[in-house]
């Protein structure tokens, strides 16, 4: 502290508390007394400033007060009439330590000082506990804390039964989708095939026999929410501890640290550890190998969440140790239930809908309404993504509440606020198209396009083409697939299909998106309407099968089909007996296949068994 003081003279320093000029050698002793006097509200002390602070007195008869400047009487002393009397009065001491109480004034001063210091420590400890508890509340899943009433809470945790004023939407430090995250299976909508009443997973969750899981589904379908529900259930029953990591920022060292703690927890407390890894596909194959032995022996129960196909993104060894739960995109009906729960929790009234508390006065004075058509628009346009739907609702309400705030123009903010369909469309901007150019949806859509053209369904072909292009697919990728289709599925039934597809590819390369979309549409319609023939594709596939299944060395090329550019090769019989077809006016009888394959027709050939 001496380094922080400002010197007023070359040979003196100034006390930052009482502003006295003191010698540098005595500043530390003076600060001890000066700070003590300030903390105890200037209680007189008999300790001289020039004396160093006394050591802690070992007097059992004095009870140290938990608050600065207040000494509680001991059990043997009578109650004091005021705090000043209790400070100045000398408490009765135990006869055991009477020998060490020669200087009672110093002992009393030291006791007061100890009480002040201990009181400060208690206050700091209480503050640290409150801060730590608040951080734990924020980091735990919302289902583990029923009440978030601490004033220092980092963010609101809302249950379905809680009613919060809708204007608090403007002050929330979390998105609405995070604030209203369900923490019970009764509030979890849209995945009845996975967590329904009669499902295997539901029974395992109720019996606390959770296996290692891989939760696979599109964004916003409830993967993380389901993991939090598992966490909430485990913590309520005390059967397991729950640890969350995200593969986007966690390292192998973080995983190893969690595994080490899990081993200690299992050995000392006989309690399991559930490790939830969000976006587990972000871990590469070597990082995923870290989980293998510990999932195998049951040290951890792994729950991974991914939007990518685990068949391609998760190690097959790890995949065999986990059960894959496929979560589907939320239906319009499920989105309607989620939105109804949101407006009910936020006390936003739906126009045209009769509820039990419609005629009752809102304790928060809510005057925010929303059209039923606006809620239906969210359910249809969010493409089964609950996160997009809830956050769009929040954005639309925030915008209308801000417009209705009191201002200098005379609006007092008391009129009704109505969120309409156009407000929702403005918040969503356009239909949220689920498409991943490098993921599962990419392969699903190109497969649907290919099979729709093969089935000569031009309308479906155009639809899947639009899904890909509007989702941001590279038009050249689509054009390359059309070139392949022209030979694979149209083939010799319409030889002009291949030049048509190649021309479409070149045109897309010249002008790019969005102008080339109509070129791709023209090519798709042409290929869908063209006659189909897979003779070329089937015949070449049979050739590949024949080559791969051949036993022993491949047959040699017949001598009469070989070229003979040198004299030695001619002497060996190369090109001997070859019949030059243009030299004959009619068909030429000549063998072109090796002797082992003579008479084989690959267009009708059926591969033999292995």
N, C-alpha and C positions, 0 to 999 in steps of 0.2 A: 504494500500500500504506500510505502514511502516513495516509491518511484512515480506514483501518480500525483504527488503533491506539488504544488507550485511554490517555489521558494520566493520569499519577499526580500531577503537580504543574502549576501554571500555566506554568512555564518549562521543563518536561521532558516527554519522551514515553518510553514503555516499549517495549522491544524485545519483540515477541511470541514470539521464539525463546529468547533467554537471559534475558528479564525484567529486563534492566538499564535503569536510568534514564539517558537521554542527552539532549543538547541537540537541539532540533529541527533545527538546521543540519547535524548530523553523523549523523542517523539513517539517511539513504540510504546513505552510505558504510559505516556499520556493518552494515546489513542485507546488503549485498553480501558482506562478509567472513563475517558470522555464518551466513548461509545456505550459503555455500560450505563453511564448516567443518563444518556439520551434514551436508551431502550427502556429504562425503569422509570421514565417520566420524572427525571430529576429527583429521585429519592435520595435523601442525604446519606452519605456513606462516611464511615470513620476511617476508611482506608486512605492513606496519604498518596498523592499522585506520584511522588518520587519513589514509592516502593514498587517493586515488581509484583505482578499478580501472584496470589497465593495458590498453593496446590489444592487439589480437590479434597475437601474435608470428608472424612469417613465418619459421619455422625448419622446414626440410624434413626435418631429421634426426630429429625427434620424431614418433612415430606416436601419434595420439590414440586413446585407448581408447574402445570403444563403450559401456563400462559405467562408472558413476560410481566415481571413486577408484582406478581400475586403469589403469596405463599399460603398454602392450605395448612391449617393447624393439624398437628398430629393427633393420633387417637387419645393421647394422654393430656393434651392441652385443651383448655376451654375455648369455645368458639369466640372469635373476636367480633367486635361491633362494626368495624369498617375495614376496608382494605389497607388503609394507611396504618391502622393500629396493628394489623396482622403483620405488616412489614417491619414496623419499628419494634414490636414486642419481641423479646427473646424467648423462643420456644423452649419448653421443658425438654431436657436431654435425658438420655438413658444413663443409668448409673454405671453401666458397663464401661462407657467411654468417657466418663467424667474426668479422667486423668488428662485427656487431650483437649480440654476446653479451658485452658488457662486464659487465652486472649479471646473473650467472647465476642468482642466487637469485630475482630478480624474473621472469626468463624461465621458470625452472622452476615458480614459483607460477602464472604466467599459463598455462603449458602444462597444469598440473593443472586450473586453472579451466576452460580450454577443453575439456579432456577430460570434465569433469563436465557442462558445458552440452551438449556434443555427445552425451554418453551419454544425458542426459535427452531430448534431441530424438529420438535414435534410438529410445528406449523409447516415447515418445509416438507417433512415426511408426509403430512396429510395432503399437501398440494401435489406432491409427486404421486401419491396413491390415486388422487382424483384424476390426474392427467393420464396415468397408466391405465386406470380403469376405463377412461374415455377412449383411449386408443384401442383397448381390447374390444370395447363395444363396437367401434367402427370396423375393426378387422374381422370380428366374428360374423358369421352369417346371421341375418336378421332374425331368424327363427329362434336364436339362442337367448335373446333379450326381449322380454315382453314389454319392458318399459324403457324409454329413452328419455328420462326426466332430468338427467344431470345437466346442469347449465353449461358445462364445458363439452358436451357431446359434439363430435365432429360433424355428424350429419344425421338427419332425421331418419328414424326407422319406423315405417308405417305398417301396421297390421290392418287387416280388412275391417276389424271392429273399431279401429280408431277413426275419428272424424277430424280432419284438419281443415282449416279455412282454405278455400281455393286460392286466395291471394298469396298464400305462402308459397305457391308455385314460383313466384318471382324471386324468392329469397333462398330457395333450395340450392345447395351446392352439389346436388347429384341429379342426374337425369331421372325423369319420372319412372322409366322402366326399372331403374335400379332401386328407387325408393319404394315402389310397390311390388317388389319381388316377392312371390309367394314363399311361405315357409312351412306349409302343410300340404299334404296330398289332396285335401279337400279344396284347396284354392288353386290347384295345379290343373289346368284345363288343356284338352286337346291331344292327350297321349294315352287314351284309354287302352289301346292295344298293348302298351308297355306296362302301365301302372294301374290298370283297372282292378276291380274288386277281386276277380278270379284269376289274376295273372300270377305267374311264378315269382316275378320280381316283387310284387306287393307282399306276398307271404314271406319272402326272404327279408324284406325290409322290416316287417312287423316282428319277426323273430330275431332280428339283429344278426342275421347270418349273411352278410353282404359279401358276395364274391368280387374278385377283381373284374372291372368293367371297362369297356370302351363305348362311350356314348357318341354315336355318329348321327349327324343330322345337319340340316341347313342352318344358317344364322337365325337367331331369334326364336328357335323352336323350343327352348327350355332345357338345354343341356346343363348349363351352369346352375340354373335354378334347381334342377333335380339333385345335383351334387350338394347344394346347400340344404335341401330338405333331408338328405341322408345325414349331413352333418348335424342338423338340428335334432333329429331323432336319436342319433348316437350320443350326443351330449346330454340330452334330457335323461336318458337311461344310464349314462355313465359307463357304457360298454366300450367306448373307443374314443380316442382323440383324433381330431381332424386337422390336417395340415394342407394348405393351398399353395401351389406353385403355378407359375405361368411360364410355358416354354418360350415365350417371347423375350423374357429377360432373366430367366434362371439359368444357372450353369450346372455342370456335373458336380462341382464342389457343393453347391446348395443341396443337390439331391443326396449326396453322400452324408452331409450333415444331418439331414432329416432321417436317413436310414439309421445313422448312429444313435440318434435320439430314440427312434422307434425300438431299436434293440434294447436300449436301457429301460425304456418304458415297459416292454414285454417281460424283461427279466426281473425288474424290481416291483412293478405294480401289476403284472399279469394283465395288462390292458393293451388292446390292439391299436394300431395306427392306420388311419385311412388317409392316403395321400391322393389329393385331387390335382391333376396336372391339366391345366387348360391349354388348348391348342397343342396337343401332344405331338401332332404331325410336324411341328417346327423343330423338334429334336431329330437329329440325323440318326442313322442306324446304329452307329457306335455309341451315341449317347443313350439310345433306348436300351442298349445291352446292359446298362448299369442296373436296370430294374430286374433283370431276369432272375438271378439267384435269390433275391429277396422276396419277389412275388412267388417264386417256386416254393420256398420254405415257409411262407406265411408271415415273414417279418412285417411286411406292409400289405395293405389291401389297396391296390392301385385302381383309381378311377380316372380315366383319360377322356377328354372331350376333344372332338375333331370335326371339322366340316368337310374333310377330305376322305376319300374312300380308304378305310384302314387296310384293305387288301393290298394297296400300293404304297401307303405311307407309313405303315406300322410293321415292324419286324414280324415275320411269320412265327418265330419262336415266342415272342411276347404275345402275339395274337392268339396262339394256342393255349396260353395260360389265362386268358381273359375271355369273358363273355361279351359279345358285341350286342348292344341294344341300339336298334335303328329307330330314331325319332323322326316322325314325319313332319312335313310342313303343316303349320296350323291351318285348320279349315276356317271358313268364314264364320261358321257357328261358334267355334272356339274363340275366335277373335272378338265376336260379339259379347261373349261372357266375360272376357278379359276387360274389355272397354266398359262394360256395365259395372264391374267391380271397381274400376278406376274412378268413374264419375260418382259412384256411391261413396267411396272413401273420401273423395275431395268435396263432397256435398255440392256437386254441380247438378242442377236439375235438368231433366230431359223434357223438352216441350212435347206435349201431347201424351205423356206417359203418367198414369196415375200411380202414386206411391202412398205408403201409409203416412209419411210425414210431409205430404205436399202442402197441407193446410196449416201445418205447424210452423211457428216462427223459428227461423234458423238462429241458433245461439251465436253464430259468428256473423250474422247479418249478410249471408251470401246472397248476391243478386245476379249470379252467373247462370245462364241457361245455355243449352246446346240442343240443336235440332237432331231428331232421330235420324234424319237423312244424312246428317254430317257423320254420325257414328257409323252408319252403314257404309258410307264412302270410305272411311278409314279401313273398315273390315275387308272391303273388296280390293282396295288399292295397295295395301301394305304387303301383298303377296305372301301372307302367312308368316310375316316377321313381326312378332309381338313388340320387339324393341323399336322398330320403325313406327308401328302404330301408336304406341304410348308416347313416344317422344314427339311425334307429329301432333298429337292431341295437346301436349304441353305447350308446344310452340304456338299453336293456334290460340289457345287460351291466354298465354302470355301477351301475345300481340294485341288482343282485344282489351285486356285489362289495362295495358299501357295506354291505349288510346282513350280509355275512359277515366284516366287519373285526373284529379283536380288540377286545373291550370288557370291561367290568367284570362282565358276566354269566357269564363263564367260557368264551366262545367264543375259540378261539385263531386262527381264520381258516384252519386247515389242512384243513377238511373240503371235500369236493367241492362246487362251485357249478354248478347246473344251470339253464340258461335254458330255460324252457318256453314253450308256445304262449300261455298266458294272460299271460305277461310281455310277449310281443311285442304282443299285442292291446292291452294297457294302454299300451304305448309309442306305438302307432299311433292309439289311441282309436277310430278308425273308418276305413272305406275312404277313401282319398284320392281324391276326385273331381276330375278335371281339368276345370275349367270357367272360362271367362273371360267375364264379362258384357258386355265391350265388345270382344272379340277374335274370333278365328277360330272358336273352339269355340262361341261364342254363335250365330253364323250357321249353323254346321253342324247344331246340335241343333234349331233352330227349323225348318230345312229338312227334317230327318228327321221331325219331328212333323207338319208339313204334308203331306208325301208319304205318311206312314203313314195319316193320316185319309183322304186322297184314295183310297188303296187299300183302305179299309174294314177295315184291320187294327187292331182295337181294342187288342190286347195290345201291339203295337209302339208304338201311340200313347200308351198309358199309360206305357210304359218311357221314351220320350223326354221326356214331361212330367215324370216323376220325376227324370230326369237334370238337367233345367233347374232345377226347384224346389229339389232337394237341393244343387245347386251354387250356390244363392244368387240365382237369377234373380228379377227383379221380377214378381210374379204379374199385375200390371196389364198388363205388356207381353204376356204370354201371352194374357190375356183379349182384348186388342185384336186379336191375330192370329186368335183364334177368331171374332171378329165378322167380320173380313174373309173368313175361310174360309166362313162361313155363306152369304155371297152369292156368292163366287167359285166354289166347288165344289159347293155344295148348291143354291143358287139357287131356282128355281121348282119343282124336284122335291119340295121340302118347305119351303113358305114359313114354317113355324113354327120353322125352324132359326135364323133371324135373331133373333126375339124371345128364343129360348133363350140365344143367345150374349150378347145385350145384358143379359139378366137376370143371367147369370154375371158379366159385367164389373161390374155395379152391386153384386152381392153381395160380390165381392172387394174392391171399394172400401170397403164398409161395415165388414167385419170383418178383413181383412188376413190375413197368414200367422201361424201355420200352419193356422188353422181353414179358410181358403178353399181349401186344396189339394183337399179332397173335392169342392167345387163345380166347380173346374176339371176334375177327373177326370170328373164327371158330364157336363159339357158336351162333353168330348173323346169320351167313349163315344157320346153322342147323335149327334155329327157324324160319327163313324166309321161308325155303323150306318145313318145316313140315306141315302136314295137320292141319287145325284149327278147334277147337271146343270150344264154350263158354258155354257148358251145365253146367259145374261145376260152373262157375262164375255166370251164370243167376239163377241157382237153389238156390245157397246160397244167392244171392241178394233178391230173392223172400222170403226166410225164414226171413231175416232181416226185410223186409217190413211187413210181416205178424205179427211179434212180435211187431213192433213199432206201427202198426195200430190197434192192438187188444184193444177193449174197455172192461174196467173192469179188474178184477184180471185174471191172466193167468191160464189156465186150470191145474188142478192137474195131477200128474203122475198117471196113472192107477195102481191099487193095485197089479195086477199080474206082473207088471214090476218092482216093488220095491223089494229091498233086505230085508231079514228078519234075521238079525244076532242074535236077542234076542227072548226070549220066549214071551215077551209082544207084540212084533211086529208080531209074528206069530199068537197070539191070536186076534190081530186087523185085520188080513186078508192079511197082507203083503205077496207077492209072491204066494198067493193062486190061483191055476188054471194056473200057468205058465207052458208052454210046452217047455221042453228042446229040442231044435232042433236036436242035434246029436243022440238023442234017437229014432228018427223016421227015417224010410227009405225013405219016400217021403216028399213032401211039407207039411208044417204045416200051418193050418189056424189059425191065431192069430192076434189080433189087437195090433198095436204098437203106434198109435197116440192117443191123447186124444179124447174123444167122440165128442167134438165140431169140430175136424178137420178130422174126418174119411172120407176117400175117396179123400183127397186132394193130387194132384200131383204137386209138386213144380217146376218140369221141364216145365210144361205147364200152371201153375197157373197164372192167371192175377189178380193183386191186384184190389180190389174194390175201389170206390171213397171214399174220406174222409167223 
